[in-house]
Amino acid sequence: MDNEEQLKLEYATLMEQYKAAREEINALLDSSRQMVGLTFTVISLFIGVSAFVEAQMPIAYLILPFFLYGLTWVQLRHILLMRRASVYIAKTVAPRVREILQALSPGSSLDAGHILDWEERWQSPGERRGGLWLLPVLGAGYGLPLFAALLSLGAYFLLTPAVSPLGWVLIAANLVGLIYSFILGFLIEFRHFT
């Protein structure tokens, strides 16, 4: 097998890897969208039974956020996996495809710099500007469950005149969950955290 045939074979293999990575990213996006729907379902169910919860078990307002943190973490996991696939394309597949295209057309004025550059230019967290102003928009998928968790905590404080010792433990655990989720979301959206 000569050099040109080897390059064509490697090119075909790289393009299959690219397609597989993009399909994985699209599947993760679909899963992420389903998680948003699930979040709305959980919130709706809780609102539907909140009259019972308010009268019988206000501590449930401190327990619900843990389910919402779980949804948040699943969303953040999807984002991390998408970023990892994007980094693989940007750092491994795309540069080698460009090299192969240049090698297959040696006297050509072909500029391959823009080929497969979506992940490098538009997906990269480094390209994002706007700081905290964009966090609600960029983090809407995982911010919605966090906002619902905050509302649940607020409802507990509004409905409970005296906090029990178990309540204080759950409040502390909720604060840890909120802070962890917020910091992780910020790092994932605005830093090169993969």
BELGIMO-V796048 format. One record per residue. N is the residue number from 1. RES is the residue in one small letter. PHI is phi as a letter, one per 20 degrees, with the letter a starting at -180 (* if undefined). Layout:
# BELGIMO-V796048
<<N:RES:PHI> <N:RES:PHI>>
This chain:
# BELGIMO-V796048
<<1:m:*> <2:d:e> <3:n:f> <4:e:f> <5:e:f> <6:q:f> <7:l:f> <8:k:f> <9:l:f> <10:e:f> <11:y:f> <12:a:f> <13:t:f> <14:l:f> <15:m:f> <16:e:f> <17:q:f> <18:y:f> <19:k:f> <20:a:f> <21:a:f> <22:r:f> <23:e:f> <24:e:f> <25:i:f> <26:n:f> <27:a:f> <28:l:f> <29:l:f> <30:d:f> <31:s:f> <32:s:f> <33:r:f> <34:q:f> <35:m:f> <36:v:f> <37:g:f> <38:l:f> <39:t:f> <40:f:f> <41:t:f> <42:v:f> <43:i:f> <44:s:f> <45:l:f> <46:f:f> <47:i:f> <48:g:f> <49:v:d> <50:s:f> <51:a:f> <52:f:f> <53:v:f> <54:e:g> <55:a:f> <56:q:e> <57:m:b> <58:p:f> <59:i:f> <60:a:f> <61:y:f> <62:l:e> <63:i:e> <64:l:g> <65:p:g> <66:f:f> <67:f:f> <68:l:f> <69:y:f> <70:g:f> <71:l:f> <72:t:f> <73:w:f> <74:v:f> <75:q:f> <76:l:f> <77:r:f> <78:h:f> <79:i:f> <80:l:f> <81:l:f> <82:m:f> <83:r:f> <84:r:f> <85:a:f> <86:s:f> <87:v:f> <88:y:f> <89:i:f> <90:a:f> <91:k:e> <92:t:d> <93:v:f> <94:a:g> <95:p:f> <96:r:f> <97:v:f> <98:r:f> <99:e:f> <100:i:f> <101:l:f> <102:q:f> <103:a:f> <104:l:f> <105:s:c> <106:p:f> <107:g:d> <108:s:e> <109:s:e> <110:l:f> <111:d:d> <112:a:e> <113:g:f> <114:h:e> <115:i:f> <116:l:l> <117:d:e> <118:w:g> <119:e:f> <120:e:f> <121:r:e> <122:w:d> <123:q:e> <124:s:f> <125:p:f> <126:g:f> <127:e:e> <128:r:e> <129:r:c> <130:g:o> <131:g:l> <132:l:f> <133:w:f> <134:l:e> <135:l:g> <136:p:f> <137:v:f> <138:l:f> <139:g:d> <140:a:f> <141:g:f> <142:y:d> <143:g:f> <144:l:f> <145:p:f> <146:l:f> <147:f:f> <148:a:f> <149:a:f> <150:l:f> <151:l:f> <152:s:f> <153:l:f> <154:g:f> <155:a:f> <156:y:f> <157:f:f> <158:l:f> <159:l:e> <160:t:d> <161:p:f> <162:a:c> <163:v:e> <164:s:f> <165:p:g> <166:l:f> <167:g:g> <168:w:f> <169:v:f> <170:l:f> <171:i:f> <172:a:f> <173:a:f> <174:n:f> <175:l:f> <176:v:f> <177:g:f> <178:l:f> <179:i:f> <180:y:g> <181:s:f> <182:f:f> <183:i:f> <184:l:f> <185:g:g> <186:f:f> <187:l:f> <188:i:f> <189:e:f> <190:f:d> <191:r:c> <192:h:e> <193:f:d> <194:t:c>>
